[in-house]
Amino acid sequence: HFLEIAPPRLRSKLNERFGKTAIASLAWNPNGTLLALTLEASTEVWLVTFEGGTLAVLGYIEVPSDKPLVSTIGWASDKNLIVGSTAGCVFSLLDIPTTLLSETLQIAVTIKALRPSGGVEALAVFPDRVACTGAADRQVRSYKLGASGWVTVSDPAGAAAVAECKDAASSYTDHSRRVGALASHAGARLLASGAQDGCVFLRAGDNSEKAAGQRVFSVWDQGCSSAGLLQLGQGEAD
């Protein structure tokens, strides 16, 4: 359900059903013209356009993976969406259109894949890089978008054949147990990680090279499973 904020009420703008499973993740592109959403146990990325005050379903992109997508996605730019797969690859969906190009719902775009060391459980996206961590990983690794290791793929077999990329631009081990959540704030150049150890760690800088702070929540028996960053003022974030 897409709702318009029209005080004192919320006005319905669009009601749509996407697939047969629950929605796993949502993300607007930076200029607010495209909404990407993924579904649980699916490899489809659905797109909704918002232009001139009108919402419309654009269609879906089939990510070439033989396993479902992870539950975090992010935009590197207005037309470049980054998603991850439980098969162990990060996918860069390039030159995503903002208008309907054909009557078919499936959208064809250029897709590049990278296979990080340790696989993909969570990711965080910046305009020039993606940070990710594996399913049983204490380490966070950062990879430059468009650098060596990214391979153009068109089907699951091609993605499965992508070699592991061991040349991370940077990597950090800030937790004593598995990292389960990542969040980024591109404008403030911040990267947050949360783990099963109950610790939230914050890094800053162009390559997240500066340790900016940490907080340990001893009452979190299961640790941190999700995280988000919100800028409150000039140079500040929560």
N, C-alpha and C positions, 0 to 999 in steps of 0.2 A: 504494500500500500504506500503510495506516494502522497504526502500531505503538504499543503501550503499553509504556512503560518499566517493566519488572518484574524488577529485578536478581535473578539474574545474566543474565537473558535479555530479549529483546524479544518481546512477545506480539502476534500479529496480531489486529487489531480489525475491519478492513474492507478488502476488496480490490475495487476497481472500475476499470472502463475507461471513460474519458471521450472520446468521439469517436474519430477515426481518426488524429490527429496528436499530437505530443509536447506535454506540459504546458509552458507558457511561464512562468507565474508562479503564486505561491501567497501568500495573505495571510489571517491570522485577524483577525476583528473584535476590538475592544478587550476585550470580556468573554469571549472565547474560545468563543462559542456557534455561530459561523458561520465556515466556511472558504470563501473564494472562490478559484477557480482559472480560468485562461484557457489556451487551447490555441494552438499555433502556426498561423498562417494561418487564424484563425477570428475570428468576432465574438460567440461565445458565452461567457458567464460562468457556470460551474457552481458550485453551492452545496452544501456538506455541513454538516449540523447536528451539534452535539455537546451533548446535554442528558441529565442523569441518567446519565452514563457510557456513553451509547449514541450511536454514529455512524450517520447515515443520509443518503442522497442526497436533497436537497430538490428539485432540478431545475435548470433553467438559465434565464438571462435573455438574450434576443437583443438585443444592442446595435444600434441603428439606424444602421449604418455600411456603406458599400459597399466598405470596405477593412478589412483585419485590425486587431486591437488591438495596441498597443505592449506590450512585455514587462514593464512595471511597473504595478502597481495599488496602491491603498491605501484604508483605511477612514478617513473623516472622523468617523464615530460608529458605534455598534453596528449601525445600520440604513441607513447612507449610505456606499456604495462609490463610489470615483472610479476611472475607467478612461480611457485615451486611445486614439485611433485614428490610424492612419497616414494617414487622410483629412484630418487636421488639426484634429479636435475633441477636447475633453475632455468626458466624460459623467459626470453625477452621477446615480447610481441610488438613488432615494429610497424610504424606507419598505419596505425588504426584509423579508419575513416570515421568521419562525424556525420556523414549523410548516407542514406540507403543507396547502395550501388546496384542492386538487383532485387528481384522478387523472392529469391531464396533467402532463408534465414541464416544459413551458414556463411560466415565471412572469411574470405581468404586473405591472410596477411603473411608477411615475412616473419619467420620464427627462428630465433637462435637459441641454442642450449649450451649450458655449461654444467659440468659435473664437479661440484666442490668436494674436497676431502671431507669425509665424515657424513655426507648426505645432506638432506634438507628436512628440518623439522619446523623451523621458523625463519623468517627473513625480515629485513628492514631495508627500505629503498631510499637512495639519495639520487640526485640528478646524474651523477657520474659513477656510481658504484652501488653494489648490493652487499649487505652483510647477512650472513646466514650461519646457522648452527645445525648440527645433526641430531638424530633421535636419541642418542646416548652420549652426547658431547658436552664437555665442560668448556669448550673453546668456541669463540666467535671469530669467524674469518670474513675478510672483506675482499671483494673482487671488483676490478674496474670494468665498467660496461664497455663492450667493444674491443677489449684487449684480447691477447692470445688466449685460446681456450674456448672461446665462443664459436660454435659451429652451427651453420644453417641446417635445419632439419625439417622434414615434411611428414614423417610418419613415426610411430613408436619404435620401429626397428632402427631407424636412424638415430633416434634419441638414445636408445639402449647402447648403441655403438660408440657414443661420445666418451672419449677417454677422460679419466680423472684429472682434474686440473690441480696441480700441487703448487702453483705459483700464485698464492694469495698475496694481494697487495699489502695486507697487514693481518695480524691475528693476535688475539688476546685471551688469556685465561684468568678471569676475574672471579670465578666461582669454584666452590669445592664439590658441587654436585651438578647434575645435568641442567643445562640452560633450556628453559621451556618457552620463553617469550622474548621478543625483540621489538623495539619501537624506535622510530627515527623522527627527527624534526629537521628538515633540510635547511630552513631559513636560519635556525640557530646552530646548525651543525652539531646536533646532539644525537647520541646513540645510547639507548637504555637497554639493559638486559636484566631479566629476572630468572631465577633458577630454583631448583628444588631445595637449595640450602636456605631459602627464605630471604635471600639478599637481592636487592635491586641496585645495580651498578650503573653509573652514568659516565659516559665519555664524551669529549668534545674535540673539535679541531677538524681540519679538512679530511684527515684519515682516521679520526677518532683516536688520535695518539695521546690525548691528554686525559688523565683520570680526573673527573670533575666532582665525584662524590659517590657515597654509597650509604645504604640504609638496610639494616637487618631487622626483619620482623620475626621474632622468635616464636610468635603464636601461630605462624603459618605452617601447620603440620604437613601440608602437601606442597609447600613452596609456592612460587609465583607462576601462574599459567597464562597471564595476559598482561599487557602493559600498553600505555599510551603517553604521548607527550603533548602538552598544550602550552603555547607561549602566552604568558600573562602580561609581560611588559617588555620594554627594550632590553634585549640581552638576557631575559629571564625565561625559564620554562619550568613546568611542574610535571 
